[in-house]
Amino acid sequence: MGSFFDLWLSTGLSNFQWGQLVMMGVGFLLIYLAIRKGFEPLLLLPIGFGAILSNIPVAGIAEEGGLLSYLYLGIKSGVFPLLIFMGVGAMTDFGPMLANPKTLLLGAAAQFGIFGTLIGALALNIVPGMHFTFKDAAAIAIIGGADGPTAIYVSSRLAPDLLGAIAVAAYSYMALVPLIQPPIMRALTTPEERLIEMTQLRHVGKQEKVIFPLILLSLSAALLPSAAPLIGMFCLGNLMRESGVVERLSKTSQNELINVVTIFLGLAVGSKLSAHAFLRAETLGILILGAIAFSFGTASGVLMAKVMNRFSEHKVNPLIGAAGVSAVPMSARVANKVGQESNPHNFLLMHAMGPNVAGVIGSAVAAGVLLALVQ
């Protein structure tokens, strides 16, 4: 009888707590959204599965010595986000941005959402049950850049206890770009502005593309060293792409390496979706602030484009300003789609890729500024 009772105590059924069941439900929801809805499946699927694994009682897979605890070392050390940034750099074409350098301003403007959210997170401390330190607020604010790896990198440095909620919020809002951005874009632009056709971009030569990542890294090293890890790996990946002499390394960074790291990163993030870390009032605050940050970043990019049109001879379609958030290339595609609703012959995709790529740089710079402020 005793041995049977001991066996029962070792089962999951006898050890489940309601919080673990809720978080396993969250994991199944993320998997559903990834498979059924196609919402950022490359990340939401392993994150959801990691959430399920980490909430299985007794198994200890996310506890010290378990598989997920070892994978989390890749996030804690910053290795996984940096390797993903290298892969993203290898997939990035700076051509559209270099062909129209003023789109850098649109990428920079879209980062205003980050610093607005920093203030908003601190203001939430007046709400009973909410308590965010300056480091917590800085980590939450980076969600506004719609850049998952950067959000994970900053939160692992400043607020590791909030990593799960921040990562889920960042990738969820990246996945919801086609739903969140269009209403904001239409509300802030007139029908005439959405009809603006932009001049064809000039050809950008190989020499420019090779020199640019080196200049970008040099500027980061000189002016904002705290952003150098992110920008440096991004520039390395891009230099391997554009140099043309290490095609095997470039393809590996774009495919095999980034795929393997994405699996490990997703599982490691999922390991932080345990009931005790996720089910608290601060999580709701993070999700709300993330939505506000992303919406504000979208609006800032559109409004900056409208301001630029007042001083520019060659008009910019304000819709491409929404691509200043660094959800590459989804937000650029959304800008193109909304533009074609007004004019089916207006192709904005390549124009929108300029601020889209600039947004990646902008989010890395914003991360460096936040890290410099609190360290």
MARMIVEX-780913 format. One line per field, with one value per residue (C-alpha): x, y, z; residue in three letters; residue number from 1. Coordinates in Angstrom, 3 decimals, m for minus. Layout:
N
east = c(X | ...)
north = c(Y | ...)
up = c(Z | ...)
residuo = c(ala | ...)
num = c(NUM | ...)
END
This chain:
375
east = c(0.000 | 2.845 | 4.656 | 1.446 | 1.013 | 4.626 | 4.061 | 0.976 | 2.950 | 5.511 | 2.916 | 2.116 | m1.553 | m0.803 | 1.600 | m0.141 | m0.925 | m3.477 | m0.802 | 1.090 | m2.085 | m2.768 | 0.745 | 0.595 | m2.623 | m0.679 | 1.917 | m0.749 | m2.252 | 1.105 | 1.487 | m2.046 | m1.307 | 1.917 | 0.401 | m3.160 | m2.692 | 0.922 | 1.913 | 5.742 | 5.814 | 9.610 | 9.610 | 6.130 | 6.152 | 9.376 | 8.454 | 5.057 | 6.592 | 9.203 | 6.401 | 4.691 | 7.915 | 8.865 | 5.485 | 5.414 | 5.680 | 8.440 | 10.201 | 12.591 | 13.517 | 13.673 | 15.257 | 18.981 | 20.624 | 17.751 | 18.076 | 16.274 | 18.413 | 21.513 | 19.897 | 19.027 | 22.742 | 22.761 | 20.315 | 21.855 | 25.250 | 23.750 | 25.092 | 21.781 | 20.399 | 23.771 | 24.057 | 20.541 | 21.532 | 24.448 | 22.048 | 19.668 | 22.586 | 23.476 | 19.904 | 19.734 | 20.188 | 21.174 | 20.664 | 17.211 | 18.363 | 21.617 | 19.718 | 17.513 | 19.467 | 16.735 | 14.760 | 17.188 | 15.126 | 12.003 | 13.723 | 14.938 | 11.494 | 9.862 | 12.059 | 10.270 | 7.833 | 10.638 | 11.398 | 7.727 | 7.108 | 10.009 | 8.115 | 4.835 | 6.314 | 7.563 | 4.163 | 2.471 | 4.034 | 1.116 | m1.187 | m1.590 | 0.225 | 2.611 | 6.262 | 8.823 | 12.361 | 14.170 | 15.901 | 12.555 | 11.078 | 14.049 | 13.700 | 9.944 | 10.393 | 12.449 | 9.303 | 8.347 | 11.073 | 9.316 | 12.682 | 12.546 | 16.293 | 17.030 | 14.205 | 15.553 | 19.137 | 18.193 | 15.819 | 18.403 | 20.798 | 18.408 | 15.360 | 15.814 | 12.756 | 10.585 | 12.207 | 9.326 | 6.620 | 8.789 | 9.732 | 6.154 | 4.936 | 7.664 | 7.090 | 3.309 | 3.187 | 5.630 | 3.228 | 0.276 | 1.851 | m0.736 | m3.553 | m2.148 | m0.448 | m3.004 | m5.664 | m3.005 | m1.574 | m4.998 | m5.968 | m2.833 | m2.753 | m5.082 | m6.212 | m4.007 | m0.937 | m1.506 | m1.518 | 1.986 | 4.241 | 7.947 | 10.752 | 12.671 | 15.610 | 19.118 | 21.406 | 23.707 | 27.067 | 28.974 | 31.613 | 29.020 | 27.454 | 30.827 | 31.954 | 28.692 | 28.764 | 32.369 | 31.437 | 28.416 | 30.541 | 33.176 | 30.539 | 29.091 | 32.517 | 33.267 | 29.911 | 27.909 | 30.051 | 27.152 | 25.399 | 28.522 | 27.710 | 24.364 | 25.522 | 28.836 | 27.270 | 24.711 | 27.504 | 29.562 | 26.661 | 26.047 | 29.735 | 29.874 | 26.878 | 28.118 | 31.827 | 31.087 | 34.217 | 32.701 | 29.485 | 29.509 | 29.703 | 26.989 | 24.630 | 25.344 | 24.536 | 21.303 | 20.160 | 21.656 | 23.112 | 20.170 | 17.733 | 19.551 | 19.912 | 16.240 | 15.185 | 17.404 | 16.393 | 12.682 | 12.924 | 15.019 | 12.502 | 9.708 | 11.541 | 10.902 | 7.126 | 6.768 | 3.674 | 5.443 | 7.298 | 4.478 | 1.216 | 1.456 | 0.106 | 3.301 | 2.772 | m0.517 | 1.193 | 3.947 | 1.444 | m0.492 | 2.649 | 3.965 | 0.867 | 1.052 | 4.773 | 4.358 | 1.413 | 3.286 | 6.372 | 4.232 | 2.573 | 5.913 | 7.312 | 4.244 | 4.231 | 7.962 | 7.365 | 4.634 | 7.035 | 9.752 | 7.342 | 7.090 | 10.797 | 11.545 | 11.299 | 10.796 | 7.728 | 7.736 | 4.657 | 3.967 | 2.938 | 6.561 | 7.203 | 5.293 | 8.025 | 10.461 | 9.732 | 12.188 | 9.760 | 11.640 | 10.240 | 6.638 | 6.047 | 7.461 | 5.006 | 2.149 | 3.104 | 3.122 | m0.258 | m1.958 | m0.523 | m1.862 | m5.335 | m5.388 | m3.377 | m2.878 | 0.021 | 1.925 | 4.735 | 6.207 | 7.931 | 11.523 | 11.014 | 9.639 | 12.630 | 14.814 | 13.149 | 12.603 | 16.341 | 16.988 | 14.599 | 16.818 | 19.768 | 17.610 | 16.414 | 20.005 | 21.055 | 18.088 | 19.099 | 22.627 | 21.324 | 19.154 | 22.019 | 24.317 | 21.747 | 21.373 | 24.812)
north = c(0.000 | 2.336 | 1.721 | 2.459 | 5.720 | 6.671 | 5.943 | 8.182 | 10.999 | 10.796 | 11.345 | 14.664 | 14.373 | 14.474 | 17.408 | 19.751 | 23.232 | 25.488 | 27.951 | 25.232 | 24.174 | 27.781 | 28.242 | 24.942 | 26.297 | 29.426 | 27.174 | 25.311 | 28.679 | 29.872 | 26.636 | 27.063 | 30.639 | 29.490 | 26.568 | 27.681 | 31.449 | 31.565 | 34.099 | 34.108 | 30.283 | 30.041 | 31.458 | 30.965 | 27.210 | 26.460 | 29.091 | 27.456 | 23.998 | 25.248 | 26.708 | 23.321 | 21.505 | 23.996 | 23.624 | 19.846 | 19.056 | 16.811 | 16.614 | 19.448 | 20.141 | 23.907 | 23.672 | 23.801 | 20.846 | 20.364 | 20.727 | 24.078 | 25.546 | 24.854 | 26.336 | 29.443 | 30.070 | 31.053 | 33.861 | 34.821 | 35.234 | 37.084 | 34.535 | 33.479 | 36.978 | 38.077 | 35.058 | 35.735 | 39.341 | 38.050 | 35.901 | 38.819 | 40.933 | 38.264 | 38.415 | 42.223 | 44.402 | 47.957 | 49.012 | 50.660 | 52.641 | 53.763 | 54.744 | 57.054 | 57.966 | 60.212 | 57.065 | 56.720 | 59.467 | 57.333 | 54.414 | 56.722 | 58.314 | 54.912 | 54.394 | 57.195 | 54.526 | 52.927 | 55.995 | 56.888 | 53.416 | 53.822 | 56.701 | 54.772 | 51.759 | 53.948 | 55.672 | 52.288 | 52.109 | 54.187 | 51.233 | 48.872 | 45.581 | 47.059 | 47.658 | 48.334 | 49.501 | 51.694 | 48.566 | 46.794 | 49.807 | 49.978 | 46.289 | 46.626 | 49.746 | 47.940 | 46.039 | 49.217 | 48.532 | 45.308 | 43.542 | 40.206 | 39.445 | 42.968 | 42.748 | 39.416 | 40.728 | 43.822 | 42.016 | 39.290 | 42.051 | 44.257 | 42.240 | 38.472 | 37.801 | 39.549 | 37.837 | 35.466 | 38.146 | 40.584 | 37.972 | 36.783 | 40.380 | 41.331 | 38.391 | 38.521 | 42.139 | 41.399 | 38.700 | 41.098 | 43.773 | 43.184 | 43.765 | 46.609 | 48.862 | 49.438 | 51.215 | 53.560 | 54.239 | 55.053 | 57.251 | 59.405 | 59.854 | 61.458 | 59.668 | 62.071 | 61.207 | 57.489 | 58.072 | 59.591 | 57.740 | 57.837 | 58.113 | 54.972 | 54.232 | 54.603 | 51.619 | 51.056 | 49.547 | 46.794 | 49.180 | 51.223 | 48.092 | 46.773 | 50.053 | 50.854 | 48.099 | 49.028 | 52.696 | 51.753 | 49.609 | 52.350 | 54.925 | 52.550 | 51.888 | 55.604 | 56.957 | 54.151 | 51.156 | 49.599 | 48.995 | 47.507 | 43.835 | 44.018 | 46.308 | 44.483 | 41.062 | 42.629 | 44.261 | 41.051 | 39.135 | 41.879 | 42.137 | 38.388 | 38.807 | 41.812 | 40.959 | 37.973 | 36.117 | 33.985 | 32.777 | 29.546 | 31.465 | 33.865 | 31.050 | 29.199 | 32.335 | 32.827 | 29.220 | 26.434 | 28.541 | 30.897 | 27.960 | 25.995 | 29.048 | 29.938 | 26.508 | 26.824 | 30.438 | 29.640 | 26.735 | 28.810 | 31.663 | 29.146 | 27.927 | 31.358 | 31.017 | 29.221 | 29.937 | 31.772 | 34.077 | 34.809 | 34.849 | 38.213 | 41.726 | 42.995 | 40.636 | 42.311 | 45.689 | 44.510 | 43.271 | 46.558 | 48.698 | 46.607 | 47.287 | 51.005 | 51.124 | 49.375 | 51.584 | 54.730 | 53.657 | 53.091 | 56.490 | 58.260 | 56.914 | 58.014 | 61.493 | 61.946 | 61.211 | 63.872 | 66.379 | 65.498 | 66.229 | 69.835 | 70.356 | 67.935 | 68.481 | 64.771 | 63.663 | 60.604 | 58.444 | 58.615 | 54.955 | 53.861 | 55.585 | 52.773 | 50.402 | 52.186 | 49.570 | 46.744 | 43.924 | 42.986 | 42.556 | 42.275 | 45.963 | 46.901 | 44.494 | 46.006 | 49.512 | 48.279 | 46.561 | 49.604 | 51.784 | 49.495 | 49.685 | 53.339 | 52.867 | 49.321 | 50.560 | 52.124 | 49.793 | 50.913 | 47.708 | 48.627 | 52.183 | 50.806 | 48.481 | 51.566 | 52.632 | 48.960 | 48.254 | 51.603 | 50.471 | 47.456 | 49.795 | 52.200 | 49.531 | 48.396 | 51.997 | 52.487 | 49.303 | 50.644 | 53.932 | 52.113 | 49.848 | 52.863 | 54.694 | 51.931 | 50.368)
up = c(0.000 | 0.899 | m2.373 | m4.314 | m2.400 | m3.088 | m6.773 | m6.758 | m5.135 | m7.940 | m10.662 | m12.259 | m11.340 | m7.635 | m7.943 | m10.373 | m9.093 | m10.754 | m11.880 | m13.737 | m15.524 | m16.541 | m17.924 | m19.793 | m21.306 | m22.335 | m23.949 | m25.920 | m26.947 | m28.309 | m30.272 | m31.641 | m32.735 | m34.383 | m36.303 | m36.969 | m37.327 | m38.525 | m35.811 | m35.667 | m35.759 | m35.694 | m32.166 | m30.740 | m31.344 | m29.381 | m26.765 | m26.264 | m26.067 | m23.595 | m21.461 | m21.342 | m20.442 | m17.723 | m15.965 | m15.808 | m12.078 | m10.748 | m14.155 | m13.226 | m16.832 | m16.218 | m12.787 | m12.119 | m13.838 | m16.279 | m20.050 | m20.251 | m17.467 | m19.571 | m22.670 | m20.683 | m20.212 | m23.898 | m23.097 | m19.760 | m21.412 | m24.376 | m26.868 | m28.471 | m29.213 | m30.585 | m32.881 | m34.162 | m34.819 | m36.902 | m38.916 | m39.390 | m40.589 | m43.135 | m44.476 | m44.576 | m47.650 | m46.745 | m50.367 | m49.999 | m46.962 | m48.591 | m51.740 | m49.667 | m46.499 | m45.093 | m44.270 | m41.345 | m39.710 | m40.017 | m38.317 | m35.569 | m35.084 | m34.617 | m31.550 | m29.676 | m28.544 | m26.534 | m24.458 | m24.051 | m22.659 | m20.228 | m18.628 | m18.802 | m16.999 | m14.166 | m13.994 | m13.510 | m10.060 | m8.786 | m9.548 | m6.566 | m7.178 | m9.749 | m8.963 | m11.681 | m10.991 | m13.524 | m14.872 | m15.225 | m17.045 | m19.426 | m20.270 | m20.862 | m23.003 | m25.632 | m26.695 | m28.569 | m31.105 | m32.202 | m32.180 | m30.364 | m30.072 | m28.818 | m26.258 | m25.005 | m24.879 | m22.859 | m20.493 | m19.800 | m18.763 | m16.792 | m15.710 | m16.095 | m13.908 | m16.521 | m19.505 | m20.242 | m20.279 | m22.267 | m24.871 | m25.340 | m25.626 | m28.111 | m30.432 | m30.078 | m31.197 | m34.021 | m35.171 | m34.918 | m37.146 | m39.950 | m37.440 | m35.313 | m37.852 | m40.677 | m38.534 | m37.123 | m40.587 | m42.057 | m39.110 | m39.392 | m43.180 | m45.697 | m48.895 | m50.873 | m48.790 | m49.274 | m53.045 | m53.092 | m55.548 | m54.749 | m57.274 | m58.184 | m55.914 | m57.305 | m57.682 | m54.703 | m55.596 | m53.841 | m52.507 | m50.613 | m49.162 | m47.971 | m46.439 | m44.634 | m41.942 | m41.160 | m40.750 | m38.634 | m36.318 | m36.021 | m35.054 | m32.467 | m30.970 | m30.776 | m29.592 | m27.939 | m26.928 | m25.006 | m28.345 | m29.944 | m29.192 | m31.039 | m33.842 | m34.143 | m34.738 | m37.080 | m39.082 | m39.158 | m40.674 | m43.225 | m44.158 | m44.793 | m47.109 | m49.043 | m49.299 | m51.534 | m50.380 | m47.596 | m49.189 | m47.176 | m43.891 | m45.013 | m45.979 | m42.740 | m40.734 | m42.684 | m42.455 | m40.333 | m37.520 | m37.043 | m37.203 | m34.495 | m32.265 | m32.778 | m31.472 | m28.395 | m27.758 | m28.020 | m25.573 | m23.179 | m23.231 | m22.653 | m19.565 | m18.027 | m18.456 | m15.161 | m13.106 | m10.273 | m12.682 | m15.136 | m13.188 | m11.470 | m11.912 | m13.548 | m16.497 | m17.411 | m17.173 | m19.525 | m22.115 | m22.003 | m22.170 | m25.051 | m27.125 | m26.362 | m27.163 | m30.489 | m31.481 | m30.474 | m32.440 | m35.539 | m35.161 | m34.602 | m37.869 | m39.858 | m38.293 | m38.952 | m42.646 | m42.704 | m41.138 | m43.659 | m46.513 | m45.364 | m45.955 | m48.792 | m52.520 | m53.165 | m51.239 | m49.000 | m48.707 | m44.943 | m44.926 | m45.132 | m41.795 | m40.086 | m41.280 | m38.979 | m36.318 | m36.792 | m37.590 | m40.779 | m43.399 | m42.182 | m41.453 | m44.880 | m46.502 | m44.497 | m45.678 | m49.262 | m48.839 | m47.316 | m50.072 | m52.782 | m51.268 | m52.397 | m55.589 | m56.913 | m59.062 | m56.167 | m55.088 | m51.772 | m50.649 | m51.518 | m50.248 | m46.973 | m46.571 | m45.995 | m42.729 | m41.853 | m41.882 | m40.196 | m37.460 | m36.718 | m36.255 | m34.261 | m31.836 | m31.249 | m30.585 | m28.237 | m26.408 | m26.056 | m24.653 | m22.096 | m21.051 | m20.724 | m18.557 | m15.971 | m15.827)
residuo = c(met | gly | ser | phe | phe | asp | leu | trp | leu | ser | thr | gly | leu | ser | asn | phe | gln | trp | gly | gln | leu | val | met | met | gly | val | gly | phe | leu | leu | ile | tyr | leu | ala | ile | arg | lys | gly | phe | glu | pro | leu | leu | leu | leu | pro | ile | gly | phe | gly | ala | ile | leu | ser | asn | ile | pro | val | ala | gly | ile | ala | glu | glu | gly | gly | leu | leu | ser | tyr | leu | tyr | leu | gly | ile | lys | ser | gly | val | phe | pro | leu | leu | ile | phe | met | gly | val | gly | ala | met | thr | asp | phe | gly | pro | met | leu | ala | asn | pro | lys | thr | leu | leu | leu | gly | ala | ala | ala | gln | phe | gly | ile | phe | gly | thr | leu | ile | gly | ala | leu | ala | leu | asn | ile | val | pro | gly | met | his | phe | thr | phe | lys | asp | ala | ala | ala | ile | ala | ile | ile | gly | gly | ala | asp | gly | pro | thr | ala | ile | tyr | val | ser | ser | arg | leu | ala | pro | asp | leu | leu | gly | ala | ile | ala | val | ala | ala | tyr | ser | tyr | met | ala | leu | val | pro | leu | ile | gln | pro | pro | ile | met | arg | ala | leu | thr | thr | pro | glu | glu | arg | leu | ile | glu | met | thr | gln | leu | arg | his | val | gly | lys | gln | glu | lys | val | ile | phe | pro | leu | ile | leu | leu | ser | leu | ser | ala | ala | leu | leu | pro | ser | ala | ala | pro | leu | ile | gly | met | phe | cys | leu | gly | asn | leu | met | arg | glu | ser | gly | val | val | glu | arg | leu | ser | lys | thr | ser | gln | asn | glu | leu | ile | asn | val | val | thr | ile | phe | leu | gly | leu | ala | val | gly | ser | lys | leu | ser | ala | his | ala | phe | leu | arg | ala | glu | thr | leu | gly | ile | leu | ile | leu | gly | ala | ile | ala | phe | ser | phe | gly | thr | ala | ser | gly | val | leu | met | ala | lys | val | met | asn | arg | phe | ser | glu | his | lys | val | asn | pro | leu | ile | gly | ala | ala | gly | val | ser | ala | val | pro | met | ser | ala | arg | val | ala | asn | lys | val | gly | gln | glu | ser | asn | pro | his | asn | phe | leu | leu | met | his | ala | met | gly | pro | asn | val | ala | gly | val | ile | gly | ser | ala | val | ala | ala | gly | val | leu | leu | ala | leu | val | gln)
num = c(1 | 2 | 3 | 4 | 5 | 6 | 7 | 8 | 9 | 10 | 11 | 12 | 13 | 14 | 15 | 16 | 17 | 18 | 19 | 20 | 21 | 22 | 23 | 24 | 25 | 26 | 27 | 28 | 29 | 30 | 31 | 32 | 33 | 34 | 35 | 36 | 37 | 38 | 39 | 40 | 41 | 42 | 43 | 44 | 45 | 46 | 47 | 48 | 49 | 50 | 51 | 52 | 53 | 54 | 55 | 56 | 57 | 58 | 59 | 60 | 61 | 62 | 63 | 64 | 65 | 66 | 67 | 68 | 69 | 70 | 71 | 72 | 73 | 74 | 75 | 76 | 77 | 78 | 79 | 80 | 81 | 82 | 83 | 84 | 85 | 86 | 87 | 88 | 89 | 90 | 91 | 92 | 93 | 94 | 95 | 96 | 97 | 98 | 99 | 100 | 101 | 102 | 103 | 104 | 105 | 106 | 107 | 108 | 109 | 110 | 111 | 112 | 113 | 114 | 115 | 116 | 117 | 118 | 119 | 120 | 121 | 122 | 123 | 124 | 125 | 126 | 127 | 128 | 129 | 130 | 131 | 132 | 133 | 134 | 135 | 136 | 137 | 138 | 139 | 140 | 141 | 142 | 143 | 144 | 145 | 146 | 147 | 148 | 149 | 150 | 151 | 152 | 153 | 154 | 155 | 156 | 157 | 158 | 159 | 160 | 161 | 162 | 163 | 164 | 165 | 166 | 167 | 168 | 169 | 170 | 171 | 172 | 173 | 174 | 175 | 176 | 177 | 178 | 179 | 180 | 181 | 182 | 183 | 184 | 185 | 186 | 187 | 188 | 189 | 190 | 191 | 192 | 193 | 194 | 195 | 196 | 197 | 198 | 199 | 200 | 201 | 202 | 203 | 204 | 205 | 206 | 207 | 208 | 209 | 210 | 211 | 212 | 213 | 214 | 215 | 216 | 217 | 218 | 219 | 220 | 221 | 222 | 223 | 224 | 225 | 226 | 227 | 228 | 229 | 230 | 231 | 232 | 233 | 234 | 235 | 236 | 237 | 238 | 239 | 240 | 241 | 242 | 243 | 244 | 245 | 246 | 247 | 248 | 249 | 250 | 251 | 252 | 253 | 254 | 255 | 256 | 257 | 258 | 259 | 260 | 261 | 262 | 263 | 264 | 265 | 266 | 267 | 268 | 269 | 270 | 271 | 272 | 273 | 274 | 275 | 276 | 277 | 278 | 279 | 280 | 281 | 282 | 283 | 284 | 285 | 286 | 287 | 288 | 289 | 290 | 291 | 292 | 293 | 294 | 295 | 296 | 297 | 298 | 299 | 300 | 301 | 302 | 303 | 304 | 305 | 306 | 307 | 308 | 309 | 310 | 311 | 312 | 313 | 314 | 315 | 316 | 317 | 318 | 319 | 320 | 321 | 322 | 323 | 324 | 325 | 326 | 327 | 328 | 329 | 330 | 331 | 332 | 333 | 334 | 335 | 336 | 337 | 338 | 339 | 340 | 341 | 342 | 343 | 344 | 345 | 346 | 347 | 348 | 349 | 350 | 351 | 352 | 353 | 354 | 355 | 356 | 357 | 358 | 359 | 360 | 361 | 362 | 363 | 364 | 365 | 366 | 367 | 368 | 369 | 370 | 371 | 372 | 373 | 374 | 375)
END
